[in-house]
Amino acid sequence: MSRIGKMPIAIPAGVTVEIAENNKVTVKGPKGTLERTLPGEMKITQNDGVITIERPNDLKKEKSLHGLTRSLLHNMVVGVSAGFEKKLEVNGVGYRAAKSGNTLTLSLGYSHPVEMTDPEGVTTEVQGNVITVKGIDKEAVGQFAANIRDKRRPEPYKGKGIKYSDETIRRKVGKTGKK
């Protein structure tokens, strides 16, 4: 049995979950609404504030979809009630981030500033050298944060670049001169 798949999902107050045919799930909460079609093989049931997911048999495909379905549904419930956020740090001399409207402007040592527009449902905030990416869809927040990080990944010698705030960079020793 899947350890993640068999765990029930508690629905917090203020959140409504609607399960339509073909496992089309709509989750509404104080932060917004998310909609997703989950794998049709899984049986999703909702009883007095708790959602459970069951699989029909123990085939390898169904086993892998069991935990995935539960995680996707749990992330939807958490997203509309609490939301998700990722923090990125900009490190390096002359490396800057600025926000104007829904455009994030990054100065990363290139000959031109890098401009990124916030995707739908995702907002960014800049405070000093910290960029905060917020939204209700965990997948969209994580993807946009990864796209920002890809503009200048942290390098191992001086640690310059954009990194997640909880990420540790394995530093390397630079070359030494001849004596």
C-alpha positions as CSV (number, residue, x, y, z in Angstrom):
1,M,0.0,0.0,0.0
2,S,1.2,3.5,-0.8
3,R,2.2,5.3,2.4
4,I,1.3,8.7,0.9
5,G,-1.7,7.5,-1.1
6,K,-3.6,6.0,1.8
7,M,-3.3,9.1,4.0
8,P,-6.7,11.0,4.2
9,I,-6.8,14.7,3.2
10,A,-8.6,16.9,5.8
11,I,-10.6,19.7,4.3
12,P,-10.1,23.0,6.3
13,A,-12.9,25.4,7.1
14,G,-13.8,27.7,4.2
15,V,-12.6,25.2,1.5
16,T,-15.1,23.4,-0.7
17,V,-14.1,20.4,-2.9
18,E,-16.3,19.2,-5.8
19,I,-15.6,15.9,-7.6
20,A,-17.3,15.6,-11.0
21,E,-17.2,12.7,-13.5
22,N,-13.8,11.6,-14.9
23,N,-12.2,12.8,-11.6
24,K,-12.5,16.5,-12.5
25,V,-11.8,18.2,-9.2
26,T,-12.6,21.8,-8.4
27,V,-11.3,23.2,-5.1
28,K,-12.5,26.6,-3.9
29,G,-11.1,28.5,-1.0
30,P,-10.4,32.0,0.4
31,K,-7.3,32.5,-1.8
32,G,-9.0,31.4,-5.1
33,T,-10.1,28.4,-7.2
34,L,-8.1,25.5,-8.7
35,E,-9.3,23.0,-11.2
36,R,-7.6,19.8,-12.3
37,T,-8.5,16.5,-14.0
38,L,-6.9,13.7,-11.9
39,P,-6.2,10.2,-13.2
40,G,-9.5,8.4,-13.9
41,E,-8.3,5.0,-12.5
42,M,-8.4,6.3,-8.9
43,K,-11.5,6.4,-6.8
44,I,-11.8,9.7,-4.9
45,T,-14.4,9.8,-2.1
46,Q,-15.4,12.7,0.1
47,N,-17.0,11.9,3.6
48,D,-17.7,14.5,6.3
49,G,-14.7,16.8,5.7
50,V,-12.2,14.1,4.7
51,I,-11.1,13.0,1.2
52,T,-9.7,9.5,0.6
53,I,-8.2,8.0,-2.5
54,E,-8.4,4.3,-3.3
55,R,-6.8,2.3,-6.2
56,P,-8.6,-0.5,-8.0
57,N,-5.7,-3.0,-8.0
58,D,-2.0,-3.4,-7.4
59,L,-0.6,-3.0,-10.9
60,K,2.5,-0.9,-11.1
61,K,0.8,2.0,-12.9
62,E,-2.0,2.2,-10.3
63,K,0.5,2.1,-7.5
64,S,2.4,5.0,-8.9
65,L,-0.7,7.0,-9.6
66,H,-2.1,6.5,-6.1
67,G,0.4,8.6,-4.3
68,L,0.6,11.2,-7.1
69,T,-3.2,11.7,-7.1
70,R,-3.2,12.2,-3.3
71,S,-0.3,14.7,-3.5
72,L,-1.8,16.7,-6.3
73,L,-5.2,16.9,-4.5
74,H,-3.5,17.8,-1.1
75,N,-1.5,20.6,-2.8
76,M,-4.7,22.0,-4.3
77,V,-6.4,22.1,-0.9
78,V,-3.3,23.7,0.8
79,G,-2.9,26.2,-2.1
80,V,-6.4,27.7,-1.9
81,S,-6.3,27.9,1.9
82,A,-2.7,28.9,2.7
83,G,-0.9,29.4,-0.6
84,F,2.7,28.6,-1.5
85,E,5.8,30.8,-1.6
86,K,9.4,30.4,-2.6
87,K,12.2,32.7,-1.7
88,L,15.2,33.4,-3.9
89,E,18.4,35.3,-3.0
90,V,20.4,37.4,-5.5
91,N,24.1,37.3,-4.5
92,G,26.9,39.1,-6.3
93,V,28.4,42.6,-6.8
94,G,26.1,44.6,-9.0
95,Y,23.5,41.9,-9.1
96,R,20.1,43.5,-8.5
97,A,16.4,42.7,-8.7
98,A,13.7,45.4,-9.2
99,K,9.9,45.2,-9.6
100,S,7.7,47.5,-11.6
101,G,4.0,46.6,-12.2
102,N,4.0,42.9,-13.0
103,T,7.5,42.9,-14.5
104,L,10.6,41.7,-12.7
105,T,13.8,43.3,-13.9
106,L,17.1,41.5,-13.1
107,S,20.6,43.0,-13.4
108,L,22.8,39.9,-13.5
109,G,26.1,41.0,-15.1
110,Y,24.9,40.6,-18.6
111,S,25.1,43.4,-21.2
112,H,21.3,43.9,-20.8
113,P,18.8,43.7,-18.0
114,V,16.7,40.5,-17.9
115,E,13.0,41.2,-17.8
116,M,10.4,38.6,-16.7
117,T,6.6,39.0,-16.6
118,D,4.7,37.3,-13.8
119,P,2.6,34.4,-15.2
120,E,-1.1,34.3,-14.4
121,G,-1.8,33.3,-10.8
122,V,1.8,34.0,-9.6
123,T,3.1,37.2,-8.0
124,T,6.6,38.3,-7.2
125,E,7.9,40.7,-4.5
126,V,11.3,42.2,-4.2
127,Q,12.8,43.3,-0.8
128,G,16.5,44.1,-1.0
129,N,18.2,41.1,-2.5
130,V,15.3,38.6,-1.8
131,I,12.7,37.7,-4.4
132,T,9.5,36.1,-3.1
133,V,7.4,34.1,-5.5
134,K,3.8,33.6,-4.3
135,G,0.7,31.8,-5.6
136,I,-2.0,29.2,-5.0
137,D,-0.7,26.7,-7.6
138,K,2.4,24.9,-6.3
139,E,3.5,23.7,-9.7
140,A,3.3,27.3,-11.2
141,V,5.1,28.8,-8.2
142,G,7.9,26.3,-8.4
143,Q,8.3,26.5,-12.2
144,F,8.5,30.3,-12.2
145,A,11.0,30.3,-9.3
146,A,13.1,27.8,-11.3
147,N,12.9,30.0,-14.4
148,I,14.2,33.0,-12.4
149,R,17.0,30.9,-10.9
150,D,18.0,29.7,-14.4
151,K,18.8,33.2,-15.5
152,R,22.0,33.1,-13.4
153,R,22.6,29.9,-11.4
154,P,24.9,30.1,-8.4
155,E,28.5,29.3,-9.2
156,P,30.7,27.3,-6.8
157,Y,33.7,29.6,-6.5
158,K,32.3,32.9,-5.3
159,G,28.7,31.9,-4.8
160,K,27.4,34.6,-7.2
161,G,24.0,34.1,-8.8
162,I,20.4,33.4,-7.8
163,K,19.8,30.7,-5.3
164,Y,16.9,29.5,-3.2
165,S,17.0,30.8,0.3
166,D,17.2,27.3,1.8
167,E,19.7,26.0,-0.8
168,T,23.4,25.5,0.2
169,I,26.0,25.9,-2.4
170,R,29.0,23.5,-2.3
171,R,31.9,25.8,-2.5
172,K,35.2,24.9,-4.3
173,V,38.6,26.2,-3.7
174,G,40.0,28.4,-6.5
175,K,43.3,27.8,-8.2
176,T,46.5,28.6,-6.4
177,G,49.5,30.5,-7.9
178,K,53.0,29.1,-8.6
179,K,55.6,29.6,-5.9
